[in-house]
């Protein structure tokens, strides 16, 4: 079966993806909430994937999920442990649980010798991430983290610009974007409760912003962090007309900011928001000794952006700026899962490796710890 790239479907010399469907990759989905809908909708487009099992701790939820997406023959379980214990032929799992269950579910799957697509954020704490990586190392299986913006040619261009030397030595990176009004309560309260979410805006969309910037400059290790978090909007009943109970359940951050010193004499100026009285925290910036790069603001940094990148330079005594043309929007979520399936079939590696995202997690963890302690803290990432 051939799949034609969407925007090029009517062009000559169109790109064609040929998929060998003679051998099915058997996939299980752990957690059947909102993000699992995105996973299943893309897996169902792949003729070489068979969804064989679903698990959810909420009674009836996995059954309803299977019925809604017409997944015939999928076996239903009430926990990840039950699914993993019973399914002996699984090739991989998508872990789509709430944040605080990412680590235990990933560890269970890896210990059972199953490849893992783990939705972001990696975990809630750095300690959890290290434990997952230990299980990954021992298992020898694939562990990839769900950052679909990595599939975007426009996002990839940011790293290409930095690697080209066009900006010179990078010394400052600034996160931007953020939501004016976007606490994710329409999907229930698992995002906002401490026991399930663990992190708020930091883990939900802050990790995307960090991946974009840190990936561009080679994921240098963090050295110190000074962090700030707040929950003024999340705990205000007036924010949720008709649902004051959400304010009572809110236990995470709705805004975060910080200053992080990185190896290589680079500093990160970070901010992210689920809610604020402002339309954006600004564009993302990468400043170098030979040039600067402006990355247009988005609410989430979780996909494409809709305006060109702009490079700022000085030629002699003249200041100039020029834009980088946008590439067509990609099929990012599909490509994220396709790369996971292909890695399983071909003995490949993780597209988004834990060795990079543990640095992302260390920064999130450091900002939270610094905010709690009210001072700058040192960040040390244990060896695995």
N, C-alpha and C positions, 0 to 999 in steps of 0.2 A: 504493500500500500504506500502511496506517495502523498506527502503533505506539501502543499505549495505555500510559500511564505505569503501572508495575507496581502500586504500592500503591493507586492510585485506580481500578483496573480495574472495580470494582463500585460505584462511586459515581456519582450523577447528575452531569451536567455535567462528565464526566470530560475531562481534557486529552488531546487527540489530536494526534499529530505526523504530518503528512501529508508523505510523501516522494515527490518526482518521480523515478521510476526510469527515465524515458525516455532519459536520458543517463548513462552509467556514468562514475564517477570512477575512474581507473586508478591503483592503489596498488601500490608495491613495499615489501617488508619487508627491511631490511638487519640481519642478525643474527637467528638463529632459536632463541635460548635461551629461558630461563624467562619473561622479561617479554614476549617476542614472542607467547607463548601468550595472554596477556591482550589483546594488540592484535588478533590474528587472530580470537579468539572474538567480539570486538565488531564488527569489520569484517564478519564473516559475518552479522551481524544486520541489516546495512544493504543494502537491495535496490538502491541506486544506487552501490554500490562493487564493483569487480572487482579481485581480487588477481591481478596479471599476472606478478609476478616475485618471486623470493626469492634472497637471497644469504647465504652463510656460508662462512667460511674453513676450517671443519672439514669434511673430505671426508665426504659422505653425510648430513650433518646437515640441510641444507635439504631434500633429497629425503625424508628420514624425516618431517620436519615437514609437508611437503605431503601425504604419504600419511596421516599421523595426522589431519589436519584436512580431508582429502578435497578438496584444492584442485586441481581438474582444470585442466589447461592452463597452469598457472603455469610460467614458464621459470625454470631454476635456474642460478645463477652462483656462482663460487668467491670473489668479492670484490665490494665495492661499486663499484670502478672498472669492472669488467666489466659489471655490471648497468647502471650509468649510461651507459656507452658504447653498449650494445646497445639499450636501451629508449628509443626516441625519442619515445614518446607518453605517458610517465609524467606524471600530474598531481601526485603526491606520494609521499613515502616516509616510513615509520616507521623511525627509526633506533633499534635495540634491541641494539646492540653493547655490549661491556664499556666501562667509563668512558673508558679512555685512547684509545679509537677514536671517541668522540663528535665531537671537533673535526674530524679529517680527513674522516670520512664526511659530516658536515654541509657542510663546505666543498666537497667534490666535488659534492654534489647541488645546492647553491645555485649554484655556478659553471656547472652545466649547465642552470640555469633551472628547477629542480624545487622545489616547495614541500616543507617539512620539518617533520615532527613528531619532535622530538628528545627521547628519554627523559631524565629527570633522572639525575644532576646535569647541569647545562648542559655543563660540561667538568670537567677536573681542576684547571687553573690559570686565573688571570685572563688571562694572556697568550693562552692558547688561546681563551678566550671572546671576546676582542677581535678575533682573527683571523676567527672565525666571523661576528661582527657586520659586519666589513668585507665579507665575501662576501655576507652578507644585504643590506647596503645597496646594493652594486653590482648585485645580481641583481634587486632589487625584488620578490622572492618572499616568501612567508609563511614565517617561522620561529617556531614555537611550542614551548614547553618543557613536558614532560609532568608537570604538577602537577595531578592530578585533584581534590585537595581544593578547588581553586578553584571546582569545580562544585557544592559543597555549600552549601545554604542556611544550614546551621548555621555553617559557616566564614565565609560572607559576612556573617552577622549580627555577627561580631566587628568588621568594618570599619564596618558601619552604626552600631554603638554608639559607636565612636570618632568617626566623622564627625558624629554627632548633637550632639556637645558634652557629652554626659552625663558624661564623665569629666573635662572641662576640658582643660587643657594636659597632654599626656602627657609624662612626664619619665623614666620607667623602664619597661623591658620585660624580662621574665625568661622564658627558655625552660625547659621541664621535660620530663617524660616520659622515654623511654628504656627499653631492655630490660634485664631482669635476666640473662637467658641467651638470646642471640639472634644469635650470629655465624652468618651465612648460608652454612654449609658444605654443607647438603643439596643446593645447586644447583651443586656443583662448587667449584673454587677460584678462579674468575675474580674473585669479589668480594673475596678476601682477599690476592691476590698484587699486589705493587706494580706490576708490569709491565702488569697488566690493570685492576685496580681503581683504582689511583692514590690514591684516598681510601677510607677505611673507613666507620665510623659517621657521620663528618662528611658525606660525600657521599651516603650511602645514605638516611639518615633525618634527619640534621641540616639538610639543605637544605629539607625539608618544614617543620620547626619554624620556620626562619628565614622562609620564605615566608609562613606564617600570621601571624607577628608583624609583620614588616616591611611586608607588604601592608596590614595594618590601620592602620598609622601613615603610609602614603604612601610607603614605600620611601625613607627619607632616606639620603643617601650616608654611608658610614662614613669616619671621620677617622683613628682609630688603633685598634689591636687589641693585646691581650695574650692570648696563647693558650697552651694546654697540651694535649698529646696523650699517650696511653699505649697500650701493647699487652701488658699483663701477662697477660691471659687468652688472647689470641690466640696468644701464643708459648708457652703452657703445654701440653705434651702431655697432661696430665691432663684438660684441658678436652674432649678428643676421644677418648673411650674407643674403642679399636680403630683409631683413625686418627691416630697420632702424627705422620704425615707432614704433616698440616695445620699443625701448629705450626712446622715447618720452612719451609713456604711462606708463612706469614703475614708480610705486609710493610706493613700499613696500620695505622690507629688503630682501637682498639675502644672508646676513651673519649676525649672531648674536652671542654674547658671554656675559657671565655674571657670577657673584658670588652672591650666595643667601644664607643667613643664615636662617636655619630652626629650629623649635622647637626641643628640645631633644639634643641640642648641636651638630647638624649635619650641615655640609656645602655642598653646591652644586656648583660644578664647571661646567659651562654649555657652550656649543658651538654647533652651527648647521650651515649648509651651503647649499645653492642651487648652488653656484659657487665659486670656489677658485682654486688657483694654488697649489693644494695638493690632494692626492688621498683619504685622510680621515682625520678627526679631531682626530682619534685615537679610541681605544676600549673604551667601557664604563667600569667603575671601581666602585666597592663598597669596601671600606676599613673598617675593623673592628679591634677590639683589639686582636682578636684571629686568624684572617685570612683575606684574601682578595679574591675578586671574579673578574675575568676578563670576560667581555661579548663581544664576537667578533663583530667587526665593521660591520655595514651595511650602505647603502646609505640613508635609510629612516626609519628604525626601524618599518616598517608598516606591517611586517609579520614574517616569520621565519628567523633564522640565520643558516648559513651553516657550522659552526665549533663549537666544543664543548665549553661549559663553562669550565673555569679553576679555581680551588681553590688553593690558596697559603697559606701554614701553616709553623709553626716552631715546631719541636718536640725536646725538649732539646736544643742542640746546632746545630741541623740539620734543614736545610730548605728543604721543600718538596713541591711538587705541583702535582695535579692530576686532570684529566678531568672528566666531567660528560657526559656520553654518550647521544647523541642526540636521541630524540624520533622522530618517523616518522612525516613528515610534515602534518599538519592538514588542514582541509577544512575550513579555518578561516572565510572567508566572509560569506559562507553559515551558519556556526554555529553562527555567530554574529546575523544574521537576524532570524535564527531559534529560538534562545533564546528569541528574542523579541516577535515572534509569540506565542511561548509557554507560555511566561509570560502573554500575553493577554488572552489566552485560559484558563489558570490555576489560574489566579489571583496572579501571581508571581510578583517578584520585578525586577527592572532594573539590568541587568548584570554589566553595567558600570554607577554607580549612579552619579547624579549631585553633591552630597555632597562631592565626591572625586574630580571630574573634576573641580569644582569651584576653588580648590587649584591650579591645573594646570593652569587654566586661570588667577588666581591672579599673578602667577609668570610671565607668558607671558606679562601681563599688566604692572607688576612692572618693568620688563626689558625695555619695551618700554618707560615708563615714566622716568626711570632713565637715559636712553640714551638721551632723549629729554632735561632733566634738567641738565645733565652733572654732576650728583652727586649721592651718595647713597640715596635711599629713603626708607621710612617705608612702609610696606605692611599691611593693615588692611582689613580683609574680614568681611563685615557686616553680622549680624545675619539675618536669614530668618525665 
